[in-house]
Amino acid sequence: MAKNLVIVGGGAGGGSAAAEAKRNDPSLNVTMLEQGKFVAFAA
């Protein structure tokens, strides 16, 4: 059974946490929630 992770906040910290979680467990289902119009991203 797959595990789920919900990250509240789409800023740099939320993105870093999601990436690190997926690196540690590729089968993890990650959902990011952001209230604002945009989420942070890097090129």
ROSE-4610 file (N, C-alpha, C; in Angstrom, 1 decimal, always signed):
// ROSE-4610
residu = [M/M/M/A/A/A/K/K/K/N/N/N/L/L/L/V/V/V/I/I/I/V/V/V/G/G/G/G/G/G/G/G/G/A/A/A/G/G/G/G/G/G/G/G/G/S/S/S/A/A/A/A/A/A/A/A/A/E/E/E/A/A/A/K/K/K/R/R/R/N/N/N/D/D/D/P/P/P/S/S/S/L/L/L/N/N/N/V/V/V/T/T/T/M/M/M/L/L/L/E/E/E/Q/Q/Q/G/G/G/K/K/K/F/F/F/V/V/V/A/A/A/F/F/F/A/A/A/A/A/A]
num = [1/1/1/2/2/2/3/3/3/4/4/4/5/5/5/6/6/6/7/7/7/8/8/8/9/9/9/10/10/10/11/11/11/12/12/12/13/13/13/14/14/14/15/15/15/16/16/16/17/17/17/18/18/18/19/19/19/20/20/20/21/21/21/22/22/22/23/23/23/24/24/24/25/25/25/26/26/26/27/27/27/28/28/28/29/29/29/30/30/30/31/31/31/32/32/32/33/33/33/34/34/34/35/35/35/36/36/36/37/37/37/38/38/38/39/39/39/40/40/40/41/41/41/42/42/42/43/43/43]
x = [+0.8/+0.0/+0.9/+0.6/+1.4/+1.1/+2.2/+2.0/+1.7/+1.0/+0.6/+1.3/+1.7/+2.3/+1.7/+1.1/+0.5/+1.4/+1.8/+2.7/+1.8/+1.7/+1.0/+1.9/+1.8/+2.7/+3.5/+3.4/+4.1/+5.3/+5.9/+7.1/+8.4/+9.5/+10.8/+10.9/+10.5/+10.6/+9.7/+8.5/+7.6/+8.1/+8.6/+9.2/+10.4/+11.2/+12.4/+12.0/+11.0/+10.5/+9.9/+9.1/+8.6/+9.6/+10.6/+11.7/+12.5/+12.8/+13.6/+12.8/+11.5/+10.6/+10.6/+10.4/+10.4/+11.7/+12.8/+14.2/+14.3/+13.8/+13.9/+12.9/+11.8/+10.7/+10.0/+10.5/+9.9/+8.4/+8.0/+6.6/+5.6/+6.1/+5.3/+4.4/+3.2/+2.2/+2.4/+2.8/+3.0/+2.0/+1.3/+0.4/+0.8/+0.9/+1.3/+0.1/-0.2/-1.4/-0.8/-1.3/-0.9/-2.1/-2.3/-3.5/-3.4/-2.1/-1.9/-2.0/-1.8/-2.0/-0.8/+0.4/+1.6/+2.3/+3.1/+3.9/+5.4/+6.3/+7.7/+8.3/+9.2/+9.8/+11.2/+12.1/+13.4/+13.7/+14.5/+14.8/+15.6]
y = [-1.2/+0.0/+1.2/+2.2/+3.4/+4.3/+5.1/+6.1/+7.4/+8.3/+9.6/+10.7/+11.7/+12.9/+14.1/+15.0/+16.2/+17.4/+18.2/+19.4/+20.6/+21.4/+22.6/+23.8/+24.4/+25.5/+25.2/+26.0/+25.8/+26.6/+27.1/+27.9/+27.0/+27.6/+26.9/+25.7/+25.9/+24.8/+23.7/+23.9/+22.9/+22.1/+22.7/+22.0/+21.2/+21.7/+21.0/+19.7/+19.9/+18.8/+17.7/+18.1/+17.1/+16.4/+17.1/+16.5/+15.5/+15.9/+15.0/+13.8/+13.9/+12.8/+11.8/+12.3/+11.4/+10.7/+11.4/+10.8/+9.6/+9.8/+8.8/+7.6/+7.9/+6.9/+7.2/+6.7/+7.0/+6.5/+5.6/+5.2/+6.1/+7.1/+8.0/+8.8/+9.0/+9.9/+11.3/+12.3/+13.6/+14.6/+15.3/+16.4/+17.7/+18.7/+20.0/+20.9/+21.6/+22.6/+24.0/+24.9/+26.3/+27.2/+28.1/+29.0/+30.1/+30.5/+31.6/+31.2/+32.2/+32.0/+31.3/+31.4/+30.8/+29.9/+28.9/+28.2/+28.5/+28.3/+28.6/+27.5/+27.9/+26.9/+27.4/+26.5/+26.9/+26.3/+27.0/+26.6/+25.4]
z = [+0.0/+0.0/+0.0/-0.9/-1.0/+0.1/+0.5/+1.6/+0.9/+1.7/+1.2/+2.0/+1.4/+2.1/+1.6/+2.5/+2.1/+2.6/+1.7/+2.1/+2.0/+3.0/+3.0/+2.8/+1.7/+1.3/+0.1/-0.9/-2.2/-2.4/-1.3/-1.4/-1.6/-1.4/-1.6/-0.7/+0.6/+1.6/+1.2/+0.8/+0.4/-0.8/-1.8/-2.9/-2.6/-1.7/-1.3/-0.5/+0.4/+1.2/+0.3/-0.8/-1.7/-2.4/-2.9/-3.7/-2.8/-1.6/-0.7/-0.4/-0.1/+0.2/-0.9/-2.2/-3.3/-3.6/-3.3/-3.4/-2.4/-1.2/-0.2/-0.4/-1.0/-1.2/-2.5/-3.6/-4.9/-5.1/-4.3/-4.4/-3.6/-2.9/-2.1/-3.0/-2.5/-3.2/-2.5/-3.2/-2.6/-3.2/-2.3/-2.7/-2.0/-2.9/-2.3/-2.4/-1.3/-1.3/-1.2/-2.0/-2.0/-2.1/-1.3/-1.3/-2.3/-2.6/-3.5/-4.9/-5.8/-7.2/-7.8/-7.3/-7.8/-6.8/-7.3/-6.5/-6.9/-6.0/-6.3/-7.2/-8.1/-9.0/-9.3/-9.7/-10.1/-11.5/-12.2/-13.6/-13.6]
